[in-house]
Each structure stands twice: as structure tokens, then as C-alpha cells.
């Protein structure tokens, strides 16, 4: 009797071990199959994007006339009194992007404030006249511990806004968190992560320098991807709120 009980216990143990081994093998097979599927999908996406870029589909300045017509060109401005970053980005919402220009406007600290602001204003106007953007995206000034720094940034921002308005170009303001979220997917990304993503999204061979130019390009990317969608939503909301014409009387 005891031998029979001992034999059944052994059989139960081996049956349980067999079931656990079988479940482990199936789980491993499922994970490998899933990894293989995602690897294949990633490779196919890479091939598709490579073909898309080489053929000019969705790339600003290439492709058919309709693609070029709907491309949005944005001048991004990272305001600063000593260094004011400028960057021009062109692209389609959710599509490929291209950097057309990037640079920094420097104003010496020993020059009078009025002349420094005049230099920034003239530079913004010159960039608008040269690149003919559809919109200007400026970083919104936020509170800092250094009051002197934030005052200079606010003054440069106001001059940039006034220059864009005088040129008849629409202006949008974005907080640093909004720009980081649009470019990297996280509103808490650091400058290194933002510059890395700007380099990848714009297909640049080298990281844009200085950081002010990279931030300006990030503002342009943010507006291409978010501003266009917001403009469409605002237009749709305005169309809904618009009063409908009175019905015609039938005589």
C-alpha cells in the first residue's frame, strides 16, 4: 500500500514537472515569436522610411505639387538677450521634416540695451524676409530665479514677437515643457535629449550647435507637428460657432 502511495506521489511529481516544463517552453516560444514579429516590423518600417525619403515622398521640397503646397515652414526663435537662437524647419504634420537654416544672433553685453534689442529685431525681420516662413514659434518666457536673466529674455521675446507681427506672420508661443514633449515625448527631457532628437528628426549629420540654435529648431518642429493640428481644430471650432445664415423663404 505504501509502495503504491509512494509510486503515485512520484507520478504526480513528474506529471507536474512535465506540465511546468511544457508551459515554460510555450512561454519561451511565444516570447521569441513576439520578438521576431516586432523585429520584422521594425525592419520593414526602416525599409519603408528609407524608400519614402529616397523617393521624396513626404519630404519638404520634393514629391508632388500637393505635398509641397501643404508643407509648413516655421521660424523658431529661442529668445535671449545675449544669444537669440534662430532655426527654420519645413515639414508636414506627422511627416518628414527638414532644417533649412539655423544660427544665433549675438549682442555684446557692453552695448546699450536699446541697440541690442534693435539688433535682435532687425535679425528677426531679416530671417523672415529671407526664408518667408508661414509662422513663427517663440518660446514662452517662464519664471526663473535670476530676475535679471528673465527680464532680458522677456525683452528679447517681446522684440521678436513685434518683428514677426510687423511682417504679417502668425506667431505661436510654446512653453519649454511643450517643446520637449513634442520633440522627445517627455516634458522633462534635458537639453542633450532634445538636441539628440532634433538631430534625428531633421536627419542632420552633426548635432546643431550652439544649444540655442538646437532649441530654435525644436520650436520649429513643435509648431509643425502641434501648431498645424491646433490651427485646424480652432478653424473647425470657429466654423461650428459661426452663426448659420437664415433660411430662405420659399415664395
Rosetta silent file (secondary structure, phi, psi, omega in degrees, C-alpha in Angstrom):
SEQUENCE: XXXXXXXXXXXXXXXXXXXXXXXXXXXXXXXXXXXXXXXXXXXXXXXXXXXXXXXXXXXXXXXXXXXXXXXXXXXXXXXXXXXXXXXXXXXXXXXXXXXXXXXXXXXXXXXXXXXXXXXXXXXXXXXXXXXXXXXXXXXXXXXXXXXXXXXXXXXXXXXXXXXXXXXXXXXXXXXXXXXXXXXXXXXXXXXXXXXXXXXXXXXXXXXXXXXXXXXXXXXXXXXXXXXXXXXXXXXXXXXXXXXXXXXXXXX
SCORE:     score description
SCORE:     0.000 S_00000001
   1 L     0.000  -44.655 -179.479    0.000    0.000    0.000 S_00000001
   2 H   -68.267  -34.081  177.259    2.757    2.373    0.942 S_00000001
   3 H   -64.610  -39.280  178.426    4.646    1.465   -2.180 S_00000001
   4 H   -64.472  -40.530  178.722    1.572    2.294   -4.231 S_00000001
   5 H   -66.503  -39.711  178.861    1.208    5.656   -2.496 S_00000001
   6 H   -64.380  -39.489  178.992    4.900    6.368   -2.992 S_00000001
   7 H   -65.524  -40.048  178.726    4.617    5.467   -6.674 S_00000001
   8 H   -66.075  -35.062  178.157    1.602    7.751   -7.151 S_00000001
   9 H   -64.818  -42.609  178.318    3.432   10.607   -5.480 S_00000001
  10 H   -62.650  -42.305  178.882    6.352   10.173   -7.836 S_00000001
  11 H   -62.818  -40.742  177.764    4.000   10.024  -10.803 S_00000001
  12 H   -63.862  -39.278  179.002    2.248   13.193   -9.620 S_00000001
  13 H   -63.781  -45.892 -178.982    5.579   14.960   -9.201 S_00000001
  14 H   -68.471  -32.972  176.507    6.774   14.052  -12.686 S_00000001
  15 H   -65.106  -43.458  177.522    3.402   14.985  -14.159 S_00000001
  16 H   -63.545  -42.040  178.963    3.617   18.409  -12.515 S_00000001
  17 H   -62.655  -40.927  178.913    7.220   18.830  -13.685 S_00000001
  18 H   -62.721  -42.939 -179.871    6.219   17.894  -17.220 S_00000001
  19 H   -65.305  -41.599  179.086    3.383   20.427  -17.196 S_00000001
  20 H   -65.700  -40.099  178.132    5.643   23.187  -15.845 S_00000001
  21 H   -64.917  -40.682  178.703    8.315   22.397  -18.421 S_00000001
  22 H   -64.204  -42.589  178.405    5.732   22.400  -21.180 S_00000001
  23 H   -64.031  -38.976  178.844    4.335   25.751  -20.003 S_00000001
  24 H   -64.316  -42.705 -179.990    7.864   27.198  -19.823 S_00000001
  25 H   -64.840  -40.887  178.479    8.654   26.042  -23.356 S_00000001
  26 H   -65.984  -38.974  177.634    5.409   27.508  -24.722 S_00000001
  27 H   -64.333  -42.174  177.443    6.080   30.800  -22.938 S_00000001
  28 H   -63.274  -41.914  179.247    9.595   30.925  -24.378 S_00000001
  29 H   -63.653  -39.109  178.873    8.277   30.119  -27.844 S_00000001
  30 H   -64.858  -43.949  179.968    5.667   32.874  -27.549 S_00000001
  31 H   -64.421  -41.073  178.679    8.248   35.449  -26.449 S_00000001
  32 H   -65.892  -40.389  177.782   10.616   34.500  -29.274 S_00000001
  33 H   -63.705  -41.198  178.768    7.786   34.669  -31.798 S_00000001
  34 H   -64.942  -42.656  178.293    6.755   38.087  -30.488 S_00000001
  35 H   -63.728  -39.832  178.879   10.341   39.360  -30.635 S_00000001
  36 H   -64.533  -40.378  179.671   10.707   38.031  -34.177 S_00000001
  37 H   -62.407  -47.626 -178.134    7.453   39.722  -35.218 S_00000001
  38 H   -68.242  -33.661  176.283    8.468   43.116  -33.835 S_00000001
  39 H   -64.668  -42.378  177.774   11.952   42.811  -35.341 S_00000001
  40 H   -64.149  -41.461  179.209   10.420   42.112  -38.747 S_00000001
  41 H   -64.379  -38.624  179.158    8.018   45.046  -38.339 S_00000001
  42 H   -65.989  -43.182  179.461   10.893   47.343  -37.381 S_00000001
  43 H   -64.396  -40.934  178.489   12.983   46.280  -40.378 S_00000001
  44 H   -65.328  -37.763  177.927   10.039   46.733  -42.737 S_00000001
  45 H   -65.164  -39.139  177.591    9.368   50.185  -41.293 S_00000001
  46 H   -63.163  -44.015  178.895   13.014   51.128  -41.826 S_00000001
  47 H   -63.270  -40.798  179.576   12.900   49.961  -45.432 S_00000001
  48 H   -63.352  -45.717 -179.325    9.651   51.848  -45.992 S_00000001
  49 H   -66.449  -37.413  177.708   11.000   55.078  -44.500 S_00000001
  50 H   -63.458  -42.414  177.407   14.239   54.769  -46.474 S_00000001
  51 H   -66.588  -37.189 -179.122   12.279   54.320  -49.676 S_00000001
  52 H   -64.741  -42.664 -179.613    9.965   57.172  -48.698 S_00000001
  53 H   -72.584  -39.165 -178.899   12.855   59.581  -48.123 S_00000001
  54 H   -69.119  -30.169  179.962   14.828   58.491  -51.207 S_00000001
  55 H   -87.114   -7.920  177.577   11.802   58.879  -53.443 S_00000001
  56 L    83.529   10.818 -179.038   10.963   62.284  -51.963 S_00000001
  57 L   -78.237  120.703  178.228    7.504   61.282  -50.725 S_00000001
  58 L    80.396   -1.507  179.267    6.539   63.493  -47.820 S_00000001
  59 L   -91.595  128.893 -178.879    9.912   65.239  -47.787 S_00000001
  60 L   -56.494  136.401  179.627    9.672   69.030  -47.946 S_00000001
  61 L    85.548   -2.403 -179.831   10.765   70.374  -51.292 S_00000001
  62 L  -128.518 -178.473  176.183   10.272   67.012  -53.028 S_00000001
  63 L    76.770 -161.178 -174.959    7.426   64.871  -54.235 S_00000001
  64 L   -78.686  173.022 -176.455    4.307   66.028  -55.952 S_00000001
  65 H   -66.168  -33.605 -179.587    2.963   69.566  -56.062 S_00000001
  66 H   -66.387  -38.326  177.820    0.293   68.848  -53.461 S_00000001
  67 H   -62.832  -44.756  179.567    2.910   67.717  -50.914 S_00000001
  68 H   -66.182  -33.229 -177.729    4.926   70.897  -51.407 S_00000001
  69 H   -67.583  -36.364 -175.917    1.769   73.003  -51.197 S_00000001
  70 H   -90.439   -4.124  177.822    0.785   71.621  -47.798 S_00000001
  71 L   -65.931  141.236 -177.701    4.298   71.770  -46.290 S_00000001
  72 E  -109.230  129.785  178.475    4.575   74.212  -43.402 S_00000001
  73 E  -108.969  125.369 -173.626    7.656   76.416  -42.948 S_00000001
  74 E  -127.192  134.842  171.227    8.267   77.677  -39.425 S_00000001
  75 E   -97.657  113.226  176.806   10.844   80.058  -37.985 S_00000001
  76 E   -92.240  136.667 -178.375   11.630   79.001  -34.433 S_00000001
  77 E  -127.204  119.919  173.089   13.049   81.614  -32.082 S_00000001
  78 E   -99.489   96.013 -169.291   14.714   80.830  -28.755 S_00000001
  79 L   -67.804  143.320  176.244   14.744   84.345  -27.246 S_00000001
  80 L  -169.477  145.766 -177.169   17.731   85.638  -25.370 S_00000001
  81 L   -77.532  -41.736  178.094   19.394   88.990  -24.984 S_00000001
  82 L   -82.063  -43.483  178.703   22.989   87.781  -25.348 S_00000001
  83 E  -131.445  119.722  177.924   22.229   84.805  -27.639 S_00000001
  84 E  -114.750  111.114 -176.783   18.980   84.558  -29.608 S_00000001
  85 E   -77.993  141.408  178.094   18.606   81.230  -31.395 S_00000001
  86 E  -130.325  139.703  177.049   17.031   81.057  -34.871 S_00000001
  87 E  -156.989  135.310 -179.621   16.010   77.987  -36.830 S_00000001
  88 E  -111.149  124.339 -179.556   13.857   77.348  -39.897 S_00000001
  89 E  -123.745  139.904  176.798   12.078   74.000  -40.213 S_00000001
  90 E  -128.308  138.950  179.690    9.830   72.803  -43.036 S_00000001
  91 E   177.472 -177.252  178.265    7.631   69.740  -43.000 S_00000001
  92 L  -111.376  145.284  177.282    4.224   68.141  -42.828 S_00000001
  93 L   -57.706  118.866 -178.835    2.298   67.365  -39.629 S_00000001
  94 L    79.404    2.189 -178.183    3.266   63.802  -38.764 S_00000001
  95 L  -112.609 -161.912 -177.587    5.540   63.602  -41.819 S_00000001
  96 L   -72.195  154.918 -177.718    9.156   64.173  -42.705 S_00000001
  97 E  -126.835  157.367  177.164   10.991   67.303  -41.608 S_00000001
  98 E  -145.133  140.116  175.767   13.903   69.311  -42.959 S_00000001
  99 E   -93.591  123.605 -179.297   16.112   72.013  -41.471 S_00000001
 100 E   -95.498  -31.101 -179.634   16.580   74.938  -43.844 S_00000001
 101 E  -165.199  154.095  176.671   18.712   77.206  -41.642 S_00000001
 102 E  -156.998  144.174  179.956   19.937   77.606  -38.070 S_00000001
 103 E  -176.085 -177.224 -178.202   22.022   80.184  -36.268 S_00000001
 104 E  -135.872  136.490  174.822   22.391   82.517  -33.327 S_00000001
 105 E   -97.588  120.691 -178.956   22.185   86.305  -33.086 S_00000001
 106 E  -102.964  139.827  172.589   24.750   87.664  -30.632 S_00000001
 107 L  -129.355  125.671 -178.047   24.568   91.039  -28.915 S_00000001
 108 L   -65.066  145.476 -178.357   27.512   92.245  -26.781 S_00000001
 109 L   -71.644  -20.628 -177.664   26.788   92.921  -23.126 S_00000001
 110 L   -88.216    3.237  178.011   28.622   96.249  -23.208 S_00000001
 111 L   -92.053  149.970  179.542   26.236   97.721  -25.804 S_00000001
 112 L   -58.887  146.939 -175.667   23.232   99.780  -24.759 S_00000001
 113 H   -58.100  -43.072 -177.575   20.041   97.795  -24.235 S_00000001
 114 H   -60.618  -41.070 -179.749   18.092   99.685  -26.894 S_00000001
 115 H   -71.341  -32.948  177.047   20.696   98.913  -29.562 S_00000001
 116 H   -65.749  -43.201  178.234   20.845   95.242  -28.534 S_00000001
 117 H   -66.925  -35.545  177.658   17.079   94.926  -28.903 S_00000001
 118 H   -64.850  -37.353  176.863   17.240   96.755  -32.218 S_00000001
 119 H   -62.712  -43.754  179.572   19.814   94.218  -33.444 S_00000001
 120 H   -65.055  -42.808  179.567   17.541   91.318  -32.496 S_00000001
 121 H   -61.583  -44.368  179.162   14.546   92.962  -34.158 S_00000001
 122 H   -65.033  -37.315  179.325   16.470   93.568  -37.375 S_00000001
 123 H   -65.952  -43.170  178.730   17.752   89.985  -37.372 S_00000001
 124 H   -61.663  -44.546  178.452   14.250   88.536  -36.947 S_00000001
 125 H   -61.891  -41.010  179.381   12.955   90.709  -39.779 S_00000001
 126 H   -64.616  -41.740  178.336   15.876   89.677  -41.988 S_00000001
 127 H   -65.074  -37.912  178.606   15.266   85.967  -41.316 S_00000001
 128 H   -67.246  -43.061  179.484   11.581   86.377  -42.125 S_00000001
 129 H   -66.162  -34.117 -177.211   12.334   88.222  -45.367 S_00000001
 130 H   -76.279  -45.070 -171.315   14.951   85.635  -46.368 S_00000001
 131 H  -101.844  -12.118  176.240   13.115   82.407  -45.569 S_00000001
 132 L    51.034   60.151 -179.402    9.466   83.506  -45.898 S_00000001
 133 L   -73.291  155.550  174.515    8.057   81.332  -43.080 S_00000001
 134 L   -80.143  -24.030 -178.735    4.367   80.545  -42.743 S_00000001
 135 E  -156.105  161.739  176.391    4.547   81.008  -38.982 S_00000001
 136 E  -121.875  129.709  178.424    6.903   81.999  -36.180 S_00000001
 137 E  -113.227  122.968 -176.978    7.208   79.912  -32.999 S_00000001
 138 E  -119.392  139.783  177.737    8.673   81.632  -29.930 S_00000001
 139 E   -71.739  131.529  179.810    9.486   80.057  -26.599 S_00000001
 140 L   -74.075  133.167 -178.821    7.228   81.361  -23.857 S_00000001
 141 L   -72.514  132.404  178.067    9.121   83.064  -21.054 S_00000001
 142 L  -121.221  164.026 -174.969    8.755   81.315  -17.705 S_00000001
 143 L   -68.040  134.192  175.324    9.744   82.370  -14.209 S_00000001
 144 L  -125.089  164.100  178.699   13.371   81.919  -13.234 S_00000001
 145 L   -70.746  -33.383  179.984   15.287   82.534  -10.027 S_00000001
 146 L   -86.146  103.298 -176.151   17.550   85.036  -11.802 S_00000001
 147 H   -65.371  -36.642 -179.132   15.308   88.072  -12.343 S_00000001
 148 H   -63.402  -40.819  179.760   17.900   89.827  -14.493 S_00000001
 149 H   -66.259  -44.794 -177.826   18.106   86.875  -16.886 S_00000001
 150 H   -67.991  -30.250  176.883   14.347   86.515  -17.211 S_00000001
 151 H   -66.592  -44.615  177.769   13.987   90.241  -17.848 S_00000001
 152 H   -63.204  -40.769  178.191   16.464   90.109  -20.723 S_00000001
 153 H   -64.692  -40.939  179.230   14.751   87.018  -22.161 S_00000001
 154 H   -65.162  -39.080  178.498   11.351   88.693  -21.892 S_00000001
 155 H   -65.004  -43.925  177.715   12.631   91.815  -23.643 S_00000001
 156 H   -64.580  -38.275  178.279   14.121   89.772  -26.487 S_00000001
 157 H   -63.696  -42.998  179.044   10.913   87.760  -26.737 S_00000001
 158 H   -63.538  -39.281  177.919    8.804   90.907  -26.991 S_00000001
 159 H   -65.016  -41.740  179.070   11.010   92.325  -29.726 S_00000001
 160 H   -64.110  -41.950  178.197   10.801   89.050  -31.683 S_00000001
 161 H   -62.926  -42.221 -179.479    7.006   88.974  -31.358 S_00000001
 162 H   -66.622  -40.254  179.538    6.735   92.583  -32.512 S_00000001
 163 H   -65.092  -40.367  178.495    9.027   91.999  -35.501 S_00000001
 164 H   -66.534  -41.547  179.069    7.019   88.938  -36.573 S_00000001
 165 H   -65.283  -38.009  178.783    3.727   90.803  -36.207 S_00000001
 166 H   -66.125  -27.077  178.255    5.096   93.733  -38.215 S_00000001
 167 L   -85.240   -4.172  178.395    5.998   91.299  -41.006 S_00000001
 168 L    78.647   23.807 -179.558    2.454   89.928  -41.040 S_00000001
 169 L  -103.724  138.725  178.383    3.408   86.411  -39.944 S_00000001
 170 E   -68.034  145.657 -174.719    1.318   84.457  -37.448 S_00000001
 171 E  -123.430  140.343  175.526    3.017   83.838  -34.097 S_00000001
 172 E  -129.400  145.554  179.707    2.682   80.954  -31.632 S_00000001
 173 E  -114.449  137.161  179.579    4.085   80.636  -28.111 S_00000001
 174 E  -134.770  139.013  175.209    5.186   77.349  -26.535 S_00000001
 175 L   -76.276  158.809  177.003    6.488   76.563  -23.070 S_00000001
 176 H   -56.763  -36.480 -179.977    9.738   74.583  -22.750 S_00000001
 177 H   -66.011  -38.632  178.038    7.759   71.569  -21.495 S_00000001
 178 H   -64.412  -40.650  179.213    5.508   71.642  -24.566 S_00000001
 179 H   -66.451  -45.463  179.865    8.510   71.736  -26.877 S_00000001
 180 H   -61.303  -42.273 -179.928   10.253   68.889  -25.052 S_00000001
 181 H   -65.059  -38.323 -178.989    7.098   66.765  -25.100 S_00000001
 182 H   -69.915  -34.453 -174.705    6.579   67.360  -28.823 S_00000001
 183 H   -89.707  -41.957 -174.561   10.172   66.503  -29.758 S_00000001
 184 H  -108.896  -16.669 -175.596   11.122   63.765  -27.280 S_00000001
 185 L    91.977   -4.345  179.456    7.784   62.573  -25.892 S_00000001
 186 L  -133.854  129.067  178.089    8.681   63.735  -22.369 S_00000001
 187 L   -74.689   -4.386  179.879    8.181   67.209  -20.942 S_00000001
 188 L  -109.934   15.188 -179.377   11.091   66.609  -18.540 S_00000001
 189 L   -65.681  150.111  178.048   13.762   65.831  -21.128 S_00000001
 190 L   -90.427  176.957 -176.050   17.117   67.563  -20.759 S_00000001
 191 H   -63.398  -35.883  179.410   18.912   69.625  -23.401 S_00000001
 192 H   -63.013  -43.698  179.026   21.054   66.680  -24.510 S_00000001
 193 H   -65.871  -39.468  178.486   17.988   64.545  -25.219 S_00000001
 194 H   -63.630  -45.719  179.778   16.292   67.399  -27.087 S_00000001
 195 H   -63.755  -38.382  178.126   19.354   68.026  -29.254 S_00000001
 196 H   -61.921  -45.829 -179.919   19.675   64.300  -29.978 S_00000001
 197 H   -69.061  -36.149  176.468   16.068   64.041  -31.139 S_00000001
 198 H   -61.061  -43.180  178.899   16.346   67.241  -33.198 S_00000001
 199 H   -61.585  -41.061 -179.044   19.378   65.756  -34.960 S_00000001
 200 H   -72.342  -45.781 -175.500   17.497   62.520  -35.714 S_00000001
 201 H   -66.435  -31.910 -178.416   14.205   64.080  -36.766 S_00000001
 202 L   -96.114    2.869  177.640   15.873   66.545  -39.130 S_00000001
 203 L    55.682   46.138  179.911   18.336   63.936  -40.473 S_00000001
 204 L   -87.636  145.916  179.062   21.327   66.117  -39.647 S_00000001
 205 L   -75.169  -28.923  179.176   24.855   64.791  -39.992 S_00000001
 206 L  -134.687  157.848  179.139   26.022   66.604  -36.851 S_00000001
 207 L   -67.007  131.713  179.904   24.368   67.936  -33.725 S_00000001
 208 L   -66.980  132.525  179.021   23.286   71.573  -34.188 S_00000001
 209 L  -133.166  149.361   -1.699   25.378   73.968  -32.133 S_00000001
 210 L   -74.559 -175.056 -176.100   25.174   76.042  -30.080 S_00000001
 211 H   -62.537  -27.610 -179.993   22.278   74.838  -27.922 S_00000001
 212 H   -64.885  -37.918  177.329   20.282   77.984  -28.715 S_00000001
 213 H   -67.766  -39.080  177.230   20.123   77.006  -32.404 S_00000001
 214 H   -64.110  -39.902  178.156   19.039   73.465  -31.469 S_00000001
 215 H   -65.323  -37.089  177.976   16.289   74.868  -29.237 S_00000001
 216 H   -65.465  -40.721  176.332   15.096   77.107  -32.076 S_00000001
 217 H   -64.668  -37.432  177.611   14.876   74.097  -34.414 S_00000001
 218 H   -63.413  -37.158  175.942   12.965   72.214  -31.711 S_00000001
 219 H   -63.699  -40.871  177.043   10.456   75.067  -31.570 S_00000001
 220 H   -62.321  -42.886  177.598   10.000   74.807  -35.333 S_00000001
 221 H   -61.482  -43.885 -179.558    9.405   71.056  -35.085 S_00000001
 222 H   -57.875  -43.822 -177.314    6.917   71.599  -32.270 S_00000001
 223 H   -73.109  -36.026  177.713    4.856   74.030  -34.308 S_00000001
 224 H   -60.625  -42.495 -175.167    4.897   71.893  -37.472 S_00000001
 225 H   -85.018  -32.922 -175.690    3.596   68.915  -35.535 S_00000001
 226 H  -107.562  -37.563 -176.030    1.339   70.595  -32.975 S_00000001
 227 H   -65.787  -39.355 -179.872    0.545   74.038  -34.305 S_00000001
 228 H   -64.039  -42.111  178.712   -0.962   72.822  -37.560 S_00000001
 229 H   -65.349  -41.247  178.751   -3.283   70.449  -35.721 S_00000001
 230 H   -64.797  -36.728  178.154   -4.268   73.165  -33.264 S_00000001
 231 H   -65.327  -40.393  178.114   -4.981   75.561  -36.129 S_00000001
 232 H   -64.896  -40.948  178.588   -7.250   73.004  -37.789 S_00000001
 233 H   -64.629  -40.472  178.978   -9.105   72.400  -34.506 S_00000001
 234 H   -65.293  -40.368  178.358   -9.508   76.145  -33.971 S_00000001
 235 H   -64.600  -40.233  178.561  -10.821   76.601  -37.505 S_00000001
 236 H   -65.973  -40.704  178.821  -13.279   73.749  -37.018 S_00000001
 237 H   -65.737  -37.913  178.299  -14.432   75.192  -33.699 S_00000001
 238 H   -66.280  -36.808  178.692  -14.864   78.626  -35.281 S_00000001
 239 H   -66.449  -34.517  178.824  -16.895   77.103  -38.094 S_00000001
 240 H   -70.483  -39.959 -178.301  -19.166   75.410  -35.552 S_00000001
 241 H   -75.609  -18.906 -177.021  -19.615   78.630  -33.561 S_00000001
 242 L   -64.721  134.613  179.849  -20.265   80.735  -36.674 S_00000001
 243 L   -67.632  136.761  178.859  -23.962   81.642  -36.996 S_00000001
 244 L   -77.975  146.043 -179.798  -25.686   79.907  -39.841 S_00000001
 245 L   -64.898  147.751 -179.828  -27.403   82.125  -42.426 S_00000001
 246 L   -63.551  143.499 -179.756  -31.182   82.478  -42.061 S_00000001
 247 L   -65.569  144.696  177.881  -33.170   80.091  -44.229 S_00000001
 248 L   -73.825  143.383  177.061  -34.561   81.446  -47.436 S_00000001
 249 L   -82.551  139.134  176.099  -38.261   81.900  -47.720 S_00000001
 250 L   -95.918  117.803 -178.394  -39.975   79.964  -50.426 S_00000001
 251 L   -94.382    0.000    0.000  -42.495   82.158  -52.229 S_00000001
